[in-house]
Amino acid sequence: MSPRRRLLRWVGWFAAVNAALFGVIGLRYLWLYTTLGRAVSWSYALVAYVGHMSALAGVPLLVLLLPVAALVPRARVVPLGVVLASAGAAFVVLDSLVFAENRYHLNVLTFSLLEPQTWAFLAIYFLVALAIESMLAGWIWQRTARPVPHRIGRYLALALAACFVAAHLVHMWAAAHYDVSVTAFTRYLPLYYPLRDTGLLARLGLIDRAAARDRGVGAALGRPATGELNYPLAPMRCEARAPELNVLLVVIDAMRADALRPEVAPKLSAFARDALEFDRHYSGGNSSRAGMFSLFYAIPATYFDEFAGRAKPPVLMDVIRQHGYELGIFASSPIYRLVDLDRTAFARVPDLRLETRSGDDSSGRDRVLTGEWLEWLNRRDPAHPFFGFLYYNTAVAVEPPADYHPAVPAPTRASAVLRPRNVHYLEALHYVDALVGQVLDDLKRRKLLDRTVVIVTSDHGIEFDDNGLGFKGHGTAYSDYQMRTPLVVRWPGHAPARISRRTSHNDIAPTVLTELFGCANPPSDYASGSSLFSDSQWSWLVVASYREYAVVEPERVTVMFPAAYEVRGPDYRLAHSQAPPRDALRGAMLEMSRFYR
């Protein structure tokens, strides 16, 4: 046997043995997964576990050692493999301990947060692993001197690769069908990013997305309220305060904070003068799903998958329904598309209205929505208070009526290419403002305005390359243009004021629960924020999109990607120092895990 062939055989078998070793070390992940009880898919979990741990152990060795072994077929490659495998084994040991304690995994960023004693333990794990890996490497090296009559290695490699591929395909199928028994396992494995492209299955004609959604939501509603969620942390203790006030929540999709001015939104600007206007208000995300999740749940949108998979409503909606409020829910765009309110905030609402079906475009649907809301007020039972939710879509779609051209100010910060679109955006906002003005005028005409808490805000902002960095739209950056939104609150009994301290969507649910429903629980039992009337402000804020998240501070933004991070300054340009803010990130990691069991 040539030296090169023997070395290549050694690399393959060393990777296979390490896959088994990593599988034994990582059994803690499976043990923690058992806490989910019956709501698990053991067949998928075992296949995914075998496939992923094999990849975690074998891919670095194969990618790094095979080229070296092919070019330099000498035994000196063996120590390099031992060091790589020892580092991987130490990582899995430490990651399993960190996950068991904190419910998050190690990554590029969390490594920077480790304390000196943890690094000392990691060094010990590495030395122990080095001794074990050295013995395994020597044993395998001796065995590779003899040819193997059967092609066991090839069959084993094919089996492990099949497990890896099958797990990803099953996950993609399960994600398309909202099967939480499969998708819940994802967060239990380190560096596990399974396929999620449900759109591919639809394009290939393999699934009917509408039918799959209906079945998935139905299955989620039928699941018991068990699993890894521990939300709220304590039973809610609430007592409605007399007189019971109505609640109207108006969300204008993609209305950024600086659009609340008389030239663009005259009706809302006039309304804000007689209300509480929060000048430094932030959404919990730069996308609709994350922003709406933080608005209703008051916790980071990194919890979205778990809540959506189990159709677990927020405390806010549970308490509203328990107090007998009539629900008037009207959304222009479908609440099951991107926003997923049918699986989260309104998951248990009977006869939920999913969308406005009439209207040729967004502006037409917004107009119809407004009319349907006014009709609903006509026929509601005045003996009960109401909770109204109006979700306007024209601004984010940038679809004002074709003949609607109000005199809006010319944008000054947008890039030259995006300036025409920015103008249409401002026209769309002006149009929505007129519709919201009809709603507010109607409440006043019915003498309901002084008996209704009115909250006007947005799910996120929008950007037109205002910083000159190439970012546009929403969901593309965590700049102020995409994160800051207006917040106007008219609360009977509270005098008008402009408030400049930092607030967020995480503060809205605690405000309603404590001030309106008299909930005695500390907001920390169910929220990341506090009451808007508590005079507190956040020093850091966890915000999210669809795949990544960020920690926003007054002086910087730290963006966490799956395998990297970046620190940006207040103008959203890359900061000179990329050192992560340790204290803020530790608090953020705790906040993103404390509602898990």
C-alpha positions, 0 to 999 in steps of 0.5 A, a space after each residue: 500500500 502506498 503511503 498516500 493511500 494509507 494516509 487517505 484511509 487513515 483520514 477517513 477512518 479517523 473522521 468516522 471514529 470521531 463522529 462516534 466520539 462526538 456522538 457520545 459527547 453530545 448525548 446531553 443534547 438528546 437528553 435535554 430534548 427529552 424534556 419536550 415529552 411526546 411532542 418530539 419526532 425521535 426518528 428525525 432527531 436520531 437521524 439528524 443527530 447522527 448526520 450532524 454530529 458526523 458532519 461536525 466531526 468529519 467535515 473539518 478533518 476531511 476538508 483540511 487534511 485530505 488536501 494535505 495528505 494528497 500533496 504531502 503523503 507523510 505521517 506528520 499529517 497525523 498530529 495535525 489531525 489529532 490537534 484538529 479533532 481535539 479542538 472539535 471535541 473540546 468545543 462540543 464538551 463546552 458547548 453542551 455544558 453552556 447549552 444545558 446551563 443557558 440554552 444557547 450555543 457557542 459561536 464566534 461572538 459568545 466565545 468572546 464572552 467566556 470568563 477566564 476560568 471557562 477558558 481554563 476549563 476549555 484548555 483542560 478539555 482540550 488536553 484530555 481530548 488530545 490524549 484520547 485522540 492521540 490513542 485513537 489516531 495511533 490505533 487507527 494508524 496501525 490498522 490501516 497498514 493492513 488492507 480491508 477485504 470488504 468496503 465497509 468504510 465506503 458503506 459507512 460513509 454513504 450511510 452517514 452522508 445519507 443521514 445528513 442529507 435526509 435530515 435536511 430534506 425532512 426539515 425542509 418538508 416539516 418547515 413547509 408543513 409547520 411541523 414543530 415536532 421536527 423543527 423544535 430539534 434545530 436549536 438543540 444542535 450546535 452550528 446546525 442550520 437545516 434547509 428552510 427553503 419552503 418556497 422551493 417545494 411550492 415552485 416544484 409543485 410538491 406542496 400546496 402552501 395554503 393547504 399546508 399552512 391550514 393543516 400546520 396551524 390546526 395541528 399547532 392549535 391542537 397541541 397541549 401547552 407544553 414543551 420548552 417554553 416557560 412563559 409567563 414565568 409566573 401565573 398572571 394576577 390581573 384585575 381590571 380597573 374601572 372604568 374599563 377602557 377600549 383599546 385601539 391599536 393602529 399599525 402603519 406598516 413601514 412608517 418610520 419615525 421622521 415621517 410623523 410631521 404635518 407635511 406628511 401625516 397632518 392628521 396624526 401630527 394633530 392627534 399627537 399634540 393631544 397625546 403622548 408622543 414618544 420621540 425615541 421609540 424603537 421596534 423589536 425588528 427591522 421586518 414585519 414578523 419580528 416587529 409585530 412579535 415584539 409589539 404583542 409579546 414584548 420579548 425578543 423575536 428570536 423566540 418566534 419559531 417556538 411560539 409560532 410552532 406551538 401557536 402560543 398567544 401572548 399574555 396580552 391577548 390572553 388577558 384581553 380575551 379573559 376580560 371579555 373584550 370584543 375583538 375587531 381585527 382588520 388587516 390589509 395584507 394577509 396576517 399569515 404572510 410574513 407576519 404570521 399573526 394567525 400562529 402567534 398573537 391571534 392564534 386562539 382567536 375564533 373566526 379570525 379574519 385573515 385578510 381584506 379580500 376586496 380592493 385591487 391594490 394596497 391602497 384599495 384594501 386599506 380603504 376597504 379595511 377602514 370602511 369595514 372597521 366603521 361598520 364593525 363599530 356600528 354592530 358591536 355590543 356596546 355592553 362590552 369593551 372592544 380591542 381593535 387592531 388596524 393594520 395598514 399596508 399602503 406605505 410599505 407597498 409604496 402604492 398610493 392611489 394613481 390619482 393621489 398626489 398631495 404636496 409632500 416635501 422633497 426627500 433630502 437624504 435618499 439617494 438620487 436613484 431612490 428619490 422618486 420611490 421615496 416620494 411615492 412612499 411619502 404620498 402613500 403615508 399621506 394617504 394612510 394618514 387620511 384614512 387613520 384620520 377618518 377612524 379617529 374622527 369617527 371615535 370622537 363622533 361616537 364619543 368613544 375617544 375619551 373611553 379608548 386607549 389609542 396606540 398608533 405605531 409601526 412594525 418597522 421603518 424603511 430606508 432609501 439609502 439615507 446613510 449612503 451605505 447602499 441599504 434600502 427597504 427594510 429587513 436589510 440593516 439595523 439602522 435608525 431608519 429601519 428600527 425607529 418608528 413613531 409611537 403615539 398613545 392617547 390614554 384617557 387621564 394622562 396629559 399630553 406630553 412629548 417624551 424623549 427617553 428611549 422606549 421600544 415595542 417591548 414596553 407596550 404590552 406591559 403598559 396595557 397589562 399594568 395600567 389597564 388590567 391592573 396586573 400585579 406581576 412584575 413585567 419581567 415575568 412576561 416581557 423584556 420591557 417595562 411600562 411606558 409610564 415607569 420613566 425607565 429606558 433601555 440601555 440595550 435592546 435585542 432586535 431581530 430579522 428573519 435569520 440574524 439578530 442585533 443588540 442596539 445600544 445608543 452608541 453602537 449596534 452589534 449585528 450577529 450573523 450565524 457565523 460572524 458578527 460586526 459592530 457598527 457606530 451610531 451612523 451605522 458605519 462599521 466601527 473602528 473597534 470591532 470589540 464586542 460590548 461584553 456586558 450588553 451581549 451577556 444580558 442579551 443572551 440571557 434575555 433570549 433564553 430565560 423563557 426556555 425551561 
